[in-house]
Amino acid sequence: MAIDFSQIPSPCYVLEEKLLRKNLELINRVQTESGAEIILALKGFSMYKMFPMVKKYLSGATASSLNEARLIVEEMGCLAHTYCPAYKPEEFEQILSYSSHISFNSMNQYKQFKSQVEKSEKKVSMGLRINPQYAEVSTDVYNPCVVGSRLGITREALGDTLPEGIEGLHSHTMCENDSYVLERTLVHIEEKFGDLLHQIKWLNLGGGHLMTREGYDHTHLISIIKRLKSTYNIDIILEPGSAIAWQTGYLRSRVLDIVDAQGIDVAILDISFAAHMPDTLEMPYKPKVWGATDAAQGKPTYRLGGMTCLAGDYMSEYSFEKPLEIGDTVIFDDMIHYTMVKTTTFNGVGLPSIGIWHEDDTFELVKSFGFESFKEKI
């Protein structure tokens, strides 16, 4: 049965449960056959209503802040693999209490917090984030290896022996890439840090492994992981962000008005690209809309506009089979990973509701937001 959007409020992020399970089953197969630990990155998907399902398939979760680490403990029931570019001294003890692994971005941070980790009542495994100075990421805002990047330690900043207590290395240089990009990246990691890989217990290869995209070579990824594990006798950790919730849901919106903007038809929606889909402007990329194509001659064509006063809060141009009318539903595809966690209340626009279309073809409204959500953020 197709999703019945008449049951769903607008605007609303809608997760399709069966699609999330399908992704998790595939990822778990890679995890089982390769021997890697694959963990959820909350920065990409933090819909904690689904954490019980995620926990059945994955080995844990990774946090980039105190809030994420706490959410992992409270809603997934496990400790976090935690990495922050810089830790606040006043938060560090709390972060330790929620973490099983903690990675430092610089030698300064390691030296500042090393003694606190060692004095902790429980064992927390320490690691360092490295910068192999190689990434196949075309958009600089997502590239952690651009010249001057603050993320990770370059090889010349490390000696021949890892600092005391360091048990792992953490490298995150990929963005929605395939296993062949990983293979080429590893050439640089092993060339620069290969001697140090023999000194560690685990290597975290970060996120960006888009193993749920159609055409991804899972056999190749599994072989890479097996080689690393056997060559260096280490545990391999992957923490994909997009792959978990890739192609698992939608953003429902509706047309509020249609205006002629100096010869351009603009459909103004009850959502905002700036506030509800900021990554479309940040990347930038053009999201897919159900029943629409890129501008096609002879078809009703519209610029889709957001409801904020930001002049650039729009996306061009989409063609439909028939003219849009006020009140029509417009469905944006693949909106559950990253997009949903980046929403804001810019201009005071309300946050979209969040819901789940369950495997038994019923809709559950998980959360809706009102004035208090806006007021609490200001």
N, C-alpha and C positions, 0 to 999 in steps of 0.2 A: 504494500500500500504506500502511495506517495504521501509526503507530509501534507497535512491539511493546515495551511497557513491561516485559515479563517479562525482556527482555535488559538492562534498565537497573537499576543499584543504587538503593537508597533510603536517604537522600534524594539527589536529583540534579537539577541544572539541566540541561535538555536543549535545545540550540539546534537548530532544524530548518533545515538548510543551504539548502534550496530557497526558504524564506520570506525568509531574509536576502538571498539573491541577487535575489529579486523586488523587495524594498525598494530595494536598491542600484541596480537597473536603472531604477526609477522616478525616484529622486533624480538619477541621472546624466542622465536625459532633461531634467529641470528645469535642471540645471547647464549642459548643452550648449545648450539653446534660449535660456536667459537670459543666458549669458555670465558667470554668477557662479562664484565658487570655493566649493564646498561641502565642508566638512572634518568629520572625525569628532571628536566631543567625548568624550574618554576617561572623563570623569566619568559618562557615561551608558552606555558600552559599551567595555570594555577587554579583551575576550577576544582576546588577541594571536594565538591560533591562527588566527583568521580575518582577521588583518591583510593577508595576501597577497590575499585576495579583495576586501577593502575598498579596497586600493590600486589595483585594476584599474578602479574606478568613481569614487572620490572624489579630490579634489585634495590631500589631506593630512590633518593631524590637529591638534587643539588640546589644550594641556596646562594644568593648573591647579596644577602642582607640579613640583619637580625630578624626582621619581620618574616621573611621567607623561611628562615631556619626554624623559627617558632611554629609556623604553620605546618611545616613538615612533621615536626614532633607531635603537635596536637591533633592533626587530621590524618596523617599517614601512619603514625605510631612507630617511626624509626628516626634515627639520628641523621643529620644532614652532612653531605660533603659540601663544605662552605669555602667560597672564594670571594673576596671583595678587593677591589683595587686599593682600598685603604680602610682599615678598621678604626672606629672611634674608640679611644681608650675607655670611655665610660660604658661602652656596650660589650667590650671584649669578653668579660667573664660570662655574661649571658650567652653570647655566641658559642663560647666553649661548651657550655652546658648542653647546648642543642646539637653539637657536632661530633661526628666520628672522625672526620678528616678536615683539616684546615690548611688552605694554601695561601702563601704570602706572595704579594706582587713585587716586592723589592727586598733587598737585604736590610734596608732600614726597618721595615715592618717586622721581618724575622727577628732582628736583634731586639726590637722594642718589646715584642710579646713572647719571645722564646721561654723566658723564665716562668711566665704565667701558665703556659702550656705544660711545662714540666712539673709544675706544682699542682696541676689539676688532679682532682680525686680520681678521675677516670682517664684511661689512655686515649689520647687524641693524636692521630697520625699527622705529622706535619709535612707539607710539601712546598715547593716553589714553583711559581708560574714562569715559564721560559718563553722567550721570543726567538723563534728560529729565523726571523727576518725573511720569511717567505710565505706568501699567501696569494691564492688565486681568487681574489675578491675585487671586483671591478669598481665597486662604490666605496670611496674612501671612508665614509662615515661608518661603514661596517668592517673596515680592514684594520685589524689590530697590529699589522706589521708595517704600516706606513712609517716613513722616516719621522722620528720624533714621537712615536707612539709611547704612551705612558704605561702600556700593558705588557708586563713580562720582563724578564731579565735576559739580556743578551749573553752570549757565551763568554765574551771577554770580561764580564763582571763576575764570573765564577772561576775559582781555582781548579786545580786538578782533583781536589777532593771536596765532596759536598759538605756543607756546614753540619755541625753536630746536631743530631736529632732529625735531620731531614730524611724522610723515608720515600718521598715521591716527587715526581715532576708533573707539571700540569701545562699542557699546550692547547691553546684554542685559537686557531687561525682560519677556520673554515666557515662558510656561510651557504647553506643549502647546496652543498657539493656532493659529488659521487665518490665512490671508492678509489677511482683512479686519481682524483685530486689528492686524496689521503695518501696514496702511494707515492706521488711526487713530493708531497710535503714531508713525508717520512725520510726521504733522501736527505733533506736539509737538516731535519732533527737528528738523524743518526750521524751525519757528517760532523755536526757541531757538538752534539751532546752524547754521542755514542759511548764514550768512555764512562760517562756518568750514569748511563742506563744500567750498567753492571753493578752500580752501588745502591740501587733503589729497590723498593718492594712493589711499587705501583707506578704506572704511567697513565695519567688522565689525558685523553686526547680530545677532551672538550666536546663542543657541539658542532652543528653544521653538517652532520652526516644524514643526508636526506634519504634514508633507506626505505621510506614508504612511498617515494615517488615512482611512478610507472617507469620501468626499464632499468631500475637500479640493479647492479650486479651483486647480489647478496653472496654468491659463492666466492667472488673475488674478495669481498670484505672479510669473510670468514677466514680465508687463507692468509690474509694480511695479519689478522689478529693472532692466529695460531703461530705464525712465524715469529712475531714479536714476543709472544709468551715463551716460546721454546728457546729463542736466541738469547734472551736476557733473563729468563726465569723470573718474570714479573707478572703481576696482575694488570690487566688492561681494563680501563674504565672509559666508557663513552657516555656523554650526557646530552643527547640530541634535544633540541628545542622544538623546531618545526615538525620533525618527523612524527612525533607522538600524535599530534592533533591535525596533521596534514590532511586536507580535504575531508574534514569531518563535520562541517557545519556552516552556518549561514548567518547573515545579518538581514533580518526582515525590516523593510522600510515602506513608507507609502508617500505618494505624491500629494503635497500640500497646495501647490500652485504651479501654473505653467505661464511663463511670461515670454514675450517677444523682446529679446535684448538686442536691438539694432540688427535685426535679421537673423539672430540665432535663437532658436527655441530652447528655453531653459526650464527643466522640470525641477522645482525646489522640493526637496525631500525633508522628512522629519528626522533625518540624521545629519551628521557633519563629517566630512572627510578630515577636517582639522582636529576635531574632538574625538570622534569615534573610530576613525581609520587613519590615524596620523602617519602610519608607515607608508600609506599610499603617496603622501606628499614628501615624506622623508627619503624614501628609496631613490627616486619615486617609481611607482608601478601602477598600472591600470587594472583595477580589480575586474573580475568577470561578473557579469550580470546575467541572470537567467533570462533566456529568450531574447537576448540582445547581441549584436555584433558591433565591430568597429564601424565607423561611419560608412554607409553604403548608399550610393546614388539611387534615388527613386524610392527610398524607404523613409518613413517618419524618423527623424534624427533629432536627438536632444543632447544638450549639455546637462549633466546631472549636477545640481547645485546643493550645497549644504545649507543648513539653516542658521549659520552664524553670520556675523557682519564682516568676516575676513574676506576680502575681495577674491583671494585665491582659493576659497573653499569650494572647489568644484572639480569635476572630472569630465573631460571631453573625449570624443563625442560617441554616443551610442545610438545605433539604429534598431528599431523594433519593427515587427511585422505589421502592427497597426498603431495608430496614434495613441499616445498616453492620455489618460484623463485624470482629473483631480480625484483622489481617493484610490487610484490604482496601487497595487502592491508591487514593489521592486525588490528583488532578492539578490543580494551580493553573495557570491560564492567564496568558500575557503576563508572564513573570517574568524576561526576559533584559535589558531596559534598566533601568538604575539599581538595581533590586532586587538583582541579582547582585553589583554592585560595593559594596554597602552592608553586606554580611554581617559579622557579628561572632561571637566565640566566648563571648559572655556565658553565664555559668553553666558554662562548660567544654563546652557542647554542640559537637559536631563540625560543621565546615562541610560543606555538601552537596558531593558530587562534581560535576564539570562534564563534560558530554559533548556529542557532536554526532551527530544523526541525519542521515546523509549523503544526498545526492541519489540514491544507488544503493540506498537502504533498508538500509544497514548502520549499526550503532552503533559509535562510537569513544569510549571513556572517555579523556578528555583529562587529567583530573587528579582525584586523590582526596586527602583530607586526614586526617591522624592526630594523635596526641598532640603530635608536634613542632610542628605548625602552631599548636596552642594554646599550647604552652610558649614559642615564639618571640615571641608577641604580648604576653606578660605582662612 
